[in-house]
Amino acid sequence: MSYVTFYVLFVVSAQTVTLLHMLYLRRNHSTILAWFMVILMFPFPAFILYFIFGNRKIRQKSKKSTLMLHEQHQPNPAPLNPIETVLASHAIAGTTVGNDIQLYFDGVDAYNVLLHEIMNAQESICISTYVLKNDSTTKVILDALTQKAAEGIDVKLLIDAVGSYSLYFWQRPLREFRDAGGKAVFFMPILKHPLKNYINLRNHRKIYLFDERIVLTGGMNLGEKYLGSTPVKKRWIDMIFRIEGEAVFSYVEIFMADYGYASGEKRVARKRETISAGINAIQVVPSGPDMRSDALYETLLSAIHSAVQRVWIVTPYFVPDETILRALIIAKHKGIDVKLITPCTSDHWIADIGRSSYMREFEENGIEVLLYNGNMLHTKALLLDDYAVMLGSVNVDNRSLFLNYEVVSFVYSTSVIVAMEHWIKELIAHSSLGMKKGSKKRVILENFMRIFSPQL
């Protein structure tokens, strides 16, 4: 058998097996096309990689159990808005109203509040992060966590193995923390049964819990480029927010489910007490492979279609699927104020090329594309009319919406919505409107990359 014949037979066989598998999983046509193209160009490695990276919802005996959030003590008595209506049909825990929420847009402020909560914790500290760098900022944070562990505080650290791959392969910075009694585990370790661990499905959630009563969450990972004791010239533009109140219990459940899966440790049930710390209405929504459905994705679509005034999107990476793209274009045609605020240049050049085709289509339909000209913009936020703002770890791309473990909070409080509106306007004031005209070669490359958008 000649090499050419073998090559053709392998490609046809690989595509057939892949097609049957994707049809069985009911994958969409764009995903099927993307994998077909990859297998056609790189048949041998791509066929193997498909069964590592191609699965979205985990289906195996050793899988992470389905995450179900329980209703809290103070359900919101008000009529359901378009977001709550869709989430209710997916059995997502409802809105709680007794919450205090504080927003932190500055890396120094975020660092100070994080250390303050660490040092004031009395019973437990639970931290989940995608990136944990080994730098001067995290050394102070790890030293503080080590001190609390030595004092007898229950300190748990959950780190994504891919997001923090350098720390995963060189864990010496965690030695003193572990020796003091702290617990540090990696989510889906790279070298431990990679075919079973679904290396493509990463824990992108950022959850910093203190005494199961206070949570810091948002888009900030742990490292100097996100936060620190002093201003840094190249620090990314990002935010975290602090919640105290009933909504915290949802974050506790999410963290414990993730940590339990990674560590094998069973959680000892604790009696809950009603916590009323403010007047803000918040609904916590996880998404990812541990959810039975794509509740967050459906919610975003519903909110876009239901919008009557505005849909403002702040995201570092913008590679939407066709349905969300069409929904936003239709919203613009209805007269809705649709804005996309994204970095002029992100930290991933492939994502920048991949997003360009969608952004040009936005501009062709009159949607404002605002390119932020400052440091890397890493904040994720979605402002919907005057009734809701979504804050958390989710980017508007296929990876966040369909592959990663994520968590967001929908905040239905006027004061928070107004604060986010003012902050976004500050971003807009430092942004340029519209993309530069691309050469024919550039446009062809951008449109070609659209084929692979489900994998970006």
C-alpha positions as CSV (number, residue, x, y, z in Angstrom):
1,M,0.0,0.0,0.0
2,S,1.4,3.4,-1.0
3,Y,1.8,6.2,1.4
4,V,-0.8,8.3,-0.5
5,T,-3.3,5.5,-0.3
6,F,-2.7,5.0,3.4
7,Y,-3.0,8.7,4.0
8,V,-6.3,8.9,2.2
9,L,-7.7,5.8,3.9
10,F,-6.6,7.2,7.3
11,V,-8.1,10.6,6.7
12,V,-11.4,9.1,5.5
13,S,-11.5,6.7,8.4
14,A,-10.6,9.3,11.0
15,Q,-13.3,11.7,9.6
16,T,-15.9,9.0,9.6
17,V,-15.2,7.9,13.2
18,T,-15.1,11.6,14.3
19,L,-18.4,12.3,12.4
20,L,-20.2,9.4,14.0
21,H,-19.0,10.4,17.4
22,M,-20.0,14.0,17.0
23,L,-23.4,13.0,15.6
24,Y,-23.9,10.8,18.6
25,L,-23.1,13.8,20.8
26,R,-25.4,16.0,18.7
27,R,-22.6,18.6,18.0
28,N,-23.4,21.6,15.8
29,H,-22.4,22.0,12.2
30,S,-19.6,24.6,12.9
31,T,-17.9,22.3,15.3
32,I,-18.1,19.3,12.9
33,L,-16.6,21.5,10.1
34,A,-13.8,22.8,12.3
35,W,-12.7,19.3,13.3
36,F,-13.0,18.0,9.7
37,M,-10.7,20.8,8.6
38,V,-8.1,20.1,11.3
39,I,-8.1,16.3,10.6
40,L,-7.8,17.0,6.9
41,M,-4.7,19.2,7.4
42,F,-3.1,17.3,10.4
43,P,-4.7,13.9,10.3
44,F,-2.6,11.9,12.7
45,P,-2.2,14.3,15.6
46,A,-5.7,15.8,15.1
47,F,-7.5,12.5,15.3
48,I,-5.8,11.7,18.7
49,L,-6.4,15.3,19.9
50,Y,-10.1,15.1,19.1
51,F,-10.7,12.5,21.8
52,I,-8.7,14.6,24.3
53,F,-10.1,18.0,23.3
54,G,-13.3,17.3,21.4
55,N,-15.6,16.4,24.3
56,R,-17.6,19.1,26.0
57,K,-19.9,17.5,28.5
58,I,-18.2,14.8,30.6
59,R,-19.8,11.3,30.2
60,Q,-18.0,8.7,32.3
61,K,-18.2,7.0,35.6
62,S,-15.3,9.0,37.1
63,K,-16.8,12.3,35.9
64,K,-17.4,15.4,38.1
65,S,-21.0,15.1,39.3
66,T,-23.7,17.4,38.0
67,L,-23.7,20.7,39.9
68,M,-27.1,21.6,41.4
69,L,-27.3,24.8,43.4
70,H,-29.9,24.9,46.2
71,E,-32.4,27.6,46.8
72,Q,-31.3,30.1,49.5
73,H,-33.2,31.5,52.4
74,Q,-34.4,34.7,50.9
75,P,-35.8,34.2,47.4
76,N,-36.6,37.4,45.5
77,P,-40.4,38.1,45.7
78,A,-40.4,40.3,42.7
79,P,-41.8,39.1,39.3
80,L,-39.2,37.3,37.2
81,N,-37.2,39.2,34.6
82,P,-36.1,37.7,31.2
83,I,-32.9,36.3,32.8
84,E,-34.6,34.8,35.8
85,T,-37.3,33.2,33.7
86,V,-34.9,31.2,31.6
87,L,-32.7,30.2,34.6
88,A,-35.8,29.0,36.5
89,S,-36.6,26.6,33.8
90,H,-33.1,25.1,34.2
91,A,-33.5,24.7,37.9
92,I,-30.8,27.4,38.7
93,A,-31.2,28.7,42.2
94,G,-33.1,32.0,42.3
95,T,-32.2,35.5,43.1
96,T,-31.4,36.4,46.7
97,V,-31.9,40.0,47.9
98,G,-30.0,40.3,51.2
99,N,-26.6,41.0,49.8
100,D,-23.9,43.7,50.1
101,I,-21.7,44.0,47.0
102,Q,-18.5,46.1,46.5
103,L,-16.7,46.6,43.2
104,Y,-12.9,46.9,42.9
105,F,-11.4,48.0,39.6
106,D,-7.9,48.8,40.8
107,G,-5.3,46.1,41.3
108,V,-4.0,47.7,44.5
109,D,-7.4,47.9,46.0
110,A,-8.2,44.3,45.0
111,Y,-4.9,43.2,46.6
112,N,-5.6,45.0,49.8
113,V,-9.1,43.7,50.2
114,L,-7.9,40.1,49.5
115,L,-5.2,40.3,52.1
116,H,-7.6,41.9,54.5
117,E,-10.1,39.0,54.2
118,I,-7.3,36.4,54.5
119,M,-6.0,37.9,57.7
120,N,-9.4,38.3,59.2
121,A,-10.7,34.8,58.4
122,Q,-11.6,32.9,61.6
123,E,-12.6,29.5,60.4
124,S,-11.9,28.8,56.8
125,I,-10.3,30.1,53.6
126,C,-11.2,28.5,50.2
127,I,-9.5,29.8,47.1
128,S,-10.1,28.6,43.5
129,T,-8.1,30.2,40.7
130,Y,-7.2,29.5,37.1
131,V,-3.8,31.2,37.2
132,L,-1.6,31.3,40.3
133,K,1.8,32.8,39.3
134,N,5.0,32.4,41.2
135,D,5.9,36.1,41.8
136,S,6.3,38.7,44.5
137,T,2.6,39.3,44.8
138,T,1.6,35.6,45.2
139,K,4.5,35.1,47.6
140,V,2.9,37.5,50.0
141,I,-0.5,35.9,49.5
142,L,0.9,32.4,50.0
143,D,2.8,33.5,53.1
144,A,-0.5,34.9,54.5
145,L,-2.3,31.7,53.7
146,T,0.5,29.7,55.3
147,Q,0.3,31.8,58.4
148,K,-3.5,31.2,58.7
149,A,-3.0,27.4,58.1
150,A,-0.4,27.3,60.9
151,E,-3.0,29.0,63.2
152,G,-5.3,26.1,62.6
153,I,-7.6,27.8,60.0
154,D,-8.9,25.4,57.4
155,V,-7.2,26.6,54.2
156,K,-8.0,25.0,50.8
157,L,-6.4,26.0,47.5
158,L,-7.7,24.8,44.2
159,I,-5.6,25.5,41.2
160,D,-6.2,24.7,37.5
161,A,-3.4,22.5,36.2
162,V,-3.3,24.1,32.7
163,G,-3.8,27.7,33.7
164,S,-1.0,27.3,36.3
165,Y,1.1,24.8,34.4
166,S,4.4,26.2,35.6
167,L,3.3,25.8,39.2
168,Y,1.9,22.4,38.5
169,F,5.2,21.1,37.2
170,W,7.3,23.0,39.9
171,Q,5.3,22.9,43.1
172,R,8.1,23.9,45.5
173,P,6.5,27.3,46.2
174,L,3.6,25.3,47.8
175,R,5.9,23.3,50.2
176,E,5.7,25.6,53.2
177,F,2.0,26.1,52.8
178,R,1.4,22.4,52.8
179,D,3.8,21.8,55.6
180,A,1.8,24.3,57.7
181,G,-1.4,22.3,57.1
182,G,-2.7,24.0,54.0
183,K,-4.3,21.9,51.3
184,A,-3.4,22.6,47.7
185,V,-4.8,20.5,44.8
186,F,-4.8,20.8,41.1
187,F,-7.9,20.6,39.0
188,M,-7.6,17.8,36.3
189,P,-3.9,17.2,36.6
190,I,-2.2,17.1,33.2
191,L,-0.1,14.0,33.8
192,K,-2.8,12.0,35.6
193,H,-4.9,10.0,33.1
194,P,-5.1,12.8,30.6
195,L,-7.6,10.9,28.4
196,K,-9.9,10.5,31.4
197,N,-9.4,14.0,32.7
198,Y,-10.5,15.9,29.6
199,I,-7.6,18.3,29.5
200,N,-9.6,20.7,27.3
201,L,-12.2,21.4,30.0
202,R,-10.6,23.8,32.4
203,N,-11.7,25.4,35.7
204,H,-11.7,29.1,34.8
205,R,-13.7,30.1,38.0
206,K,-12.2,32.6,40.4
207,I,-13.7,32.1,43.9
208,Y,-12.0,33.5,47.0
209,L,-14.2,32.5,50.1
210,F,-13.7,33.5,53.7
211,D,-15.5,31.7,56.6
212,E,-18.2,30.8,54.0
213,R,-19.7,34.2,54.6
214,I,-17.7,36.5,52.2
215,V,-16.6,35.9,48.6
216,L,-14.3,37.8,46.3
217,T,-14.9,36.8,42.7
218,G,-14.7,38.2,39.1
219,G,-12.0,38.0,36.5
220,M,-8.8,38.5,38.5
221,N,-6.4,35.6,38.8
222,L,-3.5,35.7,41.3
223,G,-0.4,37.3,40.1
224,E,1.3,40.6,39.8
225,K,-0.2,41.5,36.4
226,Y,-3.7,41.3,38.0
227,L,-3.1,42.8,41.5
228,G,-0.4,43.9,43.9
229,S,0.7,46.1,46.7
230,T,1.8,48.9,44.4
231,P,0.8,50.1,40.9
232,V,2.5,48.4,38.0
233,K,2.9,50.0,34.6
234,K,1.7,46.9,32.6
235,R,-0.9,45.7,35.0
236,W,-4.1,44.4,33.3
237,I,-7.4,46.2,33.5
238,D,-9.6,43.9,35.5
239,M,-12.0,43.8,38.4
240,I,-13.2,41.7,41.4
241,F,-16.2,42.2,43.5
242,R,-16.9,41.4,47.1
243,I,-20.2,39.8,48.2
244,E,-21.5,39.3,51.7
245,G,-24.9,37.8,52.1
246,E,-27.2,35.0,50.9
247,A,-25.6,34.8,47.4
248,V,-22.3,33.6,49.0
249,F,-23.8,30.2,49.7
250,S,-24.0,29.4,46.0
251,Y,-20.3,30.1,45.7
252,V,-19.6,27.8,48.6
253,E,-21.5,25.0,46.9
254,I,-19.7,25.6,43.6
255,F,-16.2,25.6,45.3
256,M,-16.9,22.5,47.4
257,A,-18.1,20.6,44.4
258,D,-15.0,21.5,42.4
259,Y,-12.6,20.9,45.3
260,G,-14.3,17.6,46.2
261,Y,-13.9,16.4,42.7
262,A,-10.2,17.4,42.5
263,S,-9.2,16.2,46.0
264,G,-11.6,13.3,46.6
265,E,-12.4,14.9,50.0
266,K,-16.0,14.7,51.1
267,R,-17.4,17.9,52.6
268,V,-18.8,17.9,56.1
269,A,-22.2,19.5,56.0
270,R,-22.5,22.7,58.0
271,K,-25.6,24.3,59.3
272,R,-26.5,27.4,57.4
273,E,-27.5,30.6,59.0
274,T,-29.5,33.3,57.3
275,I,-27.2,36.2,56.3
276,S,-28.7,39.5,55.5
277,A,-25.9,42.0,54.8
278,G,-27.4,44.4,52.3
279,I,-30.2,45.1,49.8
280,N,-28.7,44.0,46.5
281,A,-30.4,41.3,44.4
282,I,-27.9,38.8,43.0
283,Q,-28.3,35.5,41.2
284,V,-25.3,33.2,40.9
285,V,-25.0,31.1,37.7
286,P,-22.4,28.5,37.1
287,S,-21.7,27.0,33.7
288,G,-19.6,24.3,32.3
289,P,-19.3,20.5,31.8
290,D,-20.8,19.9,35.3
291,M,-24.1,21.5,34.2
292,R,-26.8,19.4,32.6
293,S,-27.6,22.1,30.1
294,D,-26.3,25.3,28.6
295,A,-28.4,27.5,30.9
296,L,-26.1,30.5,30.8
297,Y,-25.8,30.5,27.0
298,E,-29.6,30.3,26.7
299,T,-30.0,33.1,29.2
300,L,-27.6,35.4,27.3
301,L,-29.6,34.7,24.1
302,S,-32.9,35.4,25.8
303,A,-31.5,38.6,27.4
304,I,-30.2,39.9,24.0
305,H,-33.5,39.2,22.3
306,S,-35.5,40.8,25.1
307,A,-33.4,43.9,25.3
308,V,-35.2,47.2,24.6
309,Q,-32.5,49.8,25.3
310,R,-28.9,48.5,25.3
311,V,-26.5,45.6,25.3
312,W,-23.0,46.6,26.3
313,I,-20.3,43.9,26.2
314,V,-16.9,44.2,27.8
315,T,-14.8,41.1,27.1
316,P,-11.1,40.5,26.4
317,Y,-11.8,37.7,23.9
318,F,-14.7,37.9,21.4
319,V,-15.3,34.8,19.3
320,P,-19.1,34.3,19.5
321,D,-21.0,31.5,18.0
322,E,-23.2,32.3,15.0
323,T,-26.4,32.4,17.1
324,I,-25.2,35.0,19.5
325,L,-23.7,37.0,16.6
326,R,-27.1,37.0,14.9
327,A,-28.9,37.9,18.1
328,L,-26.7,41.0,18.6
329,I,-27.1,42.1,15.0
330,I,-30.8,41.7,15.1
331,A,-30.8,43.7,18.4
332,K,-29.0,46.5,16.6
333,H,-31.5,46.4,13.7
334,K,-34.3,46.8,16.3
335,G,-32.7,50.0,17.4
336,I,-31.0,48.6,20.5
337,D,-27.7,50.3,21.6
338,V,-25.2,47.5,21.0
339,K,-21.6,48.1,22.0
340,L,-18.5,45.9,22.1
341,I,-15.6,47.1,24.2
342,T,-12.5,44.9,23.8
343,P,-8.7,45.4,24.0
344,C,-7.1,46.9,20.9
345,T,-4.6,44.0,21.2
346,S,-5.1,41.1,23.6
347,D,-2.5,38.7,25.0
348,H,-3.4,36.0,22.4
349,W,-2.7,36.9,18.8
350,I,-4.6,33.9,17.5
351,A,-7.7,35.1,19.3
352,D,-7.2,38.6,17.9
353,I,-7.2,37.1,14.4
354,G,-10.1,34.9,15.2
355,R,-12.3,37.7,16.5
356,S,-11.6,40.1,13.6
357,S,-14.1,38.6,11.1
358,Y,-16.9,38.9,13.7
359,M,-16.0,42.5,14.6
360,R,-15.9,43.5,10.9
361,E,-19.4,42.0,10.5
362,F,-20.5,44.0,13.6
363,E,-19.2,47.2,12.0
364,E,-21.0,46.4,8.7
365,N,-24.2,46.3,10.6
366,G,-23.7,49.5,12.5
367,I,-22.6,48.1,15.8
368,E,-20.0,50.1,17.7
369,V,-16.7,48.2,18.1
370,L,-14.6,50.1,20.7
371,L,-10.9,49.1,21.0
372,Y,-9.5,49.9,24.4
373,N,-6.1,51.6,24.0
374,G,-4.7,51.1,27.5
375,N,-3.2,48.0,29.1
376,M,-4.7,44.6,28.4
377,L,-8.4,44.7,29.2
378,H,-9.3,41.5,31.0
379,T,-12.6,42.5,32.5
380,K,-15.8,40.5,31.7
381,A,-19.1,42.4,32.0
382,L,-22.4,42.5,30.2
383,L,-24.8,45.4,30.8
384,L,-28.4,44.7,29.9
385,D,-30.9,47.6,29.7
386,D,-31.2,49.1,33.1
387,Y,-32.2,46.0,35.0
388,A,-29.1,43.7,35.0
389,V,-25.4,43.5,34.8
390,M,-23.5,40.2,34.4
391,L,-20.1,40.0,36.2
392,G,-17.7,37.1,36.5
393,S,-15.3,34.9,34.7
394,V,-17.1,34.3,31.4
395,N,-15.7,35.7,28.1
396,V,-17.9,36.0,25.0
397,D,-16.2,33.1,23.2
398,N,-16.9,29.5,22.6
399,R,-14.4,28.3,25.1
400,S,-16.0,30.2,28.0
401,L,-19.6,29.5,26.9
402,F,-19.2,25.8,26.0
403,L,-16.0,24.3,27.4
404,N,-14.7,25.9,30.6
405,Y,-16.0,25.7,34.1
406,E,-17.2,29.3,34.8
407,V,-19.3,31.3,37.2
408,V,-21.1,34.6,36.9
409,S,-23.3,36.8,39.0
410,F,-26.3,38.6,37.6
411,V,-26.8,41.8,39.7
412,Y,-30.2,43.4,39.5
413,S,-29.5,46.5,41.7
414,T,-29.6,50.0,40.3
415,S,-26.6,51.3,42.2
416,V,-24.3,48.5,40.8
417,I,-25.7,48.9,37.3
418,V,-25.0,52.7,37.4
419,A,-21.5,52.2,38.8
420,M,-20.7,49.7,36.0
421,E,-22.2,52.1,33.4
422,H,-19.9,54.9,34.6
423,W,-16.9,52.6,34.6
424,I,-17.6,51.3,31.1
425,K,-18.0,54.9,29.8
426,E,-14.5,55.6,31.2
427,L,-13.2,52.7,29.1
428,I,-15.0,54.0,26.1
429,A,-13.4,57.4,26.6
430,H,-10.0,55.7,26.2
431,S,-11.0,53.6,23.2
432,S,-10.8,54.1,19.5
433,L,-13.9,53.5,17.4
434,G,-13.7,50.9,14.7
435,M,-11.0,48.6,13.2
436,K,-8.4,49.4,10.7
437,K,-9.1,48.4,7.2
438,G,-7.5,45.0,6.5
439,S,-5.6,44.0,3.4
440,K,-7.2,41.3,1.2
441,K,-4.7,38.7,2.6
442,R,-5.6,39.7,6.1
443,V,-9.3,39.5,5.5
444,I,-9.0,36.1,3.9
445,L,-7.0,34.9,6.9
446,E,-9.6,36.3,9.3
447,N,-12.4,34.6,7.5
448,F,-10.5,31.4,7.3
449,M,-9.9,31.4,11.1
450,R,-13.7,31.6,11.5
451,I,-13.8,27.9,10.5
452,F,-11.8,27.1,13.7
453,S,-13.7,29.5,16.0
454,P,-15.4,26.6,18.0
455,Q,-11.9,25.6,19.2
456,L,-10.5,29.1,20.0
